[in-house]
Amino acid sequence: MNIRCLNKDFILNKFEELGLSKPTLASLAELGYTEPTEIQEQTIALILAGQDVLASAQTGSGKTAAYALPIIEKIGQPSRAKRTRALVLVPTRELALQVKGQFDLLGKHSQLRCIALYGGTGYGPQIKGLHRGADIIVATPGRLLDLVQQNIANLSSVEFVVFDEADRMMDMGFMPQVRNVVNHLKAVRQTLMFSATIDQRIARLGEEYLKSPAVIRAKEQRIDPAAIDQHIHHINEFGKDELLLNLVKDFGTGSVIVFTKTRRKATWVAERLRASNVLAEEIHGDISQNQRERTMHRYRNGQFTVLVATDIAARGLDIPSISHVVNYDLPQTASDYVHRIGRTGRAGKSGIAHTFVSEDQRYLVRDIERLVGRKLDLSTTAAVRPPSKRPSGGKRFGNRRRVV
């Protein structure tokens, strides 16, 4: 019989069974961690034993702690020689900051120094951080390679390498930079690779960089249909704004995230919502890092209710509990759909996802249904038809030019 007990001593014993030390257990207790997630249970002991790991795990499954905890344990104390011993490669600056924050919290009692390196901001503070010494570097490939080529970042002592969200790095075209970074690492190292799914591309990448890896497929990669109500709306491009506005008004006071496929579309949608007296803001790649951080701070504090984002901007964000997800534009892959709707329905809470699907995208719904293991609910919302005559100069909605 599997009996779960939430007694603190029992919880700490569960983590201790994975090989974690008292200082790390103290950090976990202070953070209020309950018990190991599935990905943590399956990977921590393997990593501590020196095993390379290829794992599939979604954002929100505890994957950062799954590799951060054993790396902190294996590094031990800060290096007096200012040698970098662990490197984590991530696809976005938001994820770099999030992962650094996790290392800082989990390694509080070890006093390890961790620094995040990412583009879109000045070099000064990052260079100063490297000069002070960094036991752990969390970086986007482009900025790290730039600093390595300037002989500012030194990777010759790195013993542990993590590819976090490897699938996203491949999708964003980072692999040439990643391979260049790897050329600066020593051959003898422990390598860990985490991806939303393990497809043929990731398997080939694992063969290239991992040595006899343990392959872990956490069940959390599949969205629980009982936790998230998923609704499909068959609608054309001209009807999306009106439908979105009606849905948002029906949602009430819950936090909402709306996904679009382009930066211009994100700005357009946020403007349309604000024009209809909806508190909405957008984040995407054209917005500066400082502005994005301010936007996220306002969102977490409830100063606005609807966040409109592109996939790249939203990937890896530490977003609070989301009540509703709206796919204004359908993603091109089923795995991206899973990642998006996984922003809601977390920690045992219910969630709702709405997806707008045009006629030529219906085949993608079948791929999604195969991945999530259920038929999606078809909304009875009628599609809004376009005007009989399209104004010259492009598509328009109302008196505004329509961005596609």
KAZISUL-V600443 format. One record per backbone hydrogen bond with DSSP energy under -0.5 kcal/mol. CO is the residue of the C=O (numbers start at 1). NH is the residue of the N-H. If there is no record, write none. Layout:
BEGIN
{{CO/NH} {CO/NH}}
END
This chain:
BEGIN
{{1/3} {2/4} {3/5} {7/11} {8/12} {9/13} {10/14} {11/15} {12/16} {13/17} {15/18} {15/20} {16/19} {21/25} {22/26} {23/27} {24/28} {25/29} {26/30} {27/31} {28/32} {28/33} {29/32} {37/41} {38/42} {39/43} {40/44} {43/47} {44/48} {45/49} {46/51} {47/50} {52/214} {53/193} {54/216} {55/57} {55/195} {56/218} {58/61} {62/66} {63/67} {64/67} {64/68} {65/69} {67/71} {68/72} {69/73} {70/74} {71/75} {72/76} {75/77} {79/82} {83/85} {85/159} {85/160} {86/137} {87/89} {87/162} {88/139} {89/164} {90/141} {92/96} {93/97} {94/98} {95/99} {96/100} {97/101} {98/102} {99/103} {100/104} {101/105} {102/106} {103/107} {105/108} {107/110} {107/111} {107/112} {110/78} {112/114} {113/135} {113/136} {115/138} {117/140} {120/289} {123/127} {124/128} {125/129} {126/130} {127/131} {128/132} {129/133} {135/85} {135/86} {136/115} {137/88} {137/139} {138/117} {139/90} {140/144} {141/145} {142/146} {143/147} {144/148} {145/149} {146/150} {147/152} {147/153} {148/151} {153/155} {155/158} {159/190} {160/87} {161/192} {162/89} {162/164} {163/166} {163/194} {165/169} {166/170} {167/171} {168/172} {169/174} {170/173} {174/177} {174/178} {175/179} {176/180} {177/181} {178/182} {179/183} {181/184} {182/185} {187/189} {189/191} {190/161} {191/53} {192/163} {193/55} {194/166} {195/57} {197/199} {199/203} {200/204} {201/205} {202/206} {203/207} {204/208} {205/209} {206/210} {210/212} {211/52} {214/54} {214/216} {216/56} {216/218} {218/221} {219/222} {221/223} {223/225} {224/227} {224/228} {227/351} {228/230} {229/231} {229/353} {230/377} {231/355} {232/234} {232/379} {233/235} {233/357} {236/239} {236/240} {237/240} {239/243} {240/244} {241/245} {242/246} {243/247} {244/248} {245/249} {246/250} {247/251} {248/252} {251/254} {255/323} {255/324} {256/307} {257/326} {258/309} {259/328} {259/329} {260/311} {262/266} {263/267} {264/268} {265/269} {266/270} {267/271} {268/272} {269/273} {270/274} {271/275} {272/276} {273/276} {273/278} {274/277} {278/280} {279/305} {279/306} {281/308} {283/310} {284/287} {288/292} {289/293} {290/294} {291/295} {292/296} {293/297} {294/298} {295/299} {296/300} {297/301} {298/303} {298/304} {299/302} {305/256} {305/307} {306/281} {306/308} {307/258} {307/309} {308/283} {309/260} {310/314} {311/315} {314/317} {317/319} {322/345} {323/352} {324/257} {325/354} {326/259} {326/328} {327/356} {333/337} {334/338} {335/339} {336/340} {337/341} {338/342} {340/343} {341/344} {343/322} {346/349} {350/345} {351/229} {352/325} {353/231} {354/327} {355/233} {357/235} {358/361} {359/362} {361/364} {361/365} {362/365} {362/366} {363/367} {364/368} {365/369} {366/370} {367/371} {368/372} {369/373} {369/374} {377/232} {377/379} {383/385} {391/394} {395/402} {397/400} {400/397}}
END
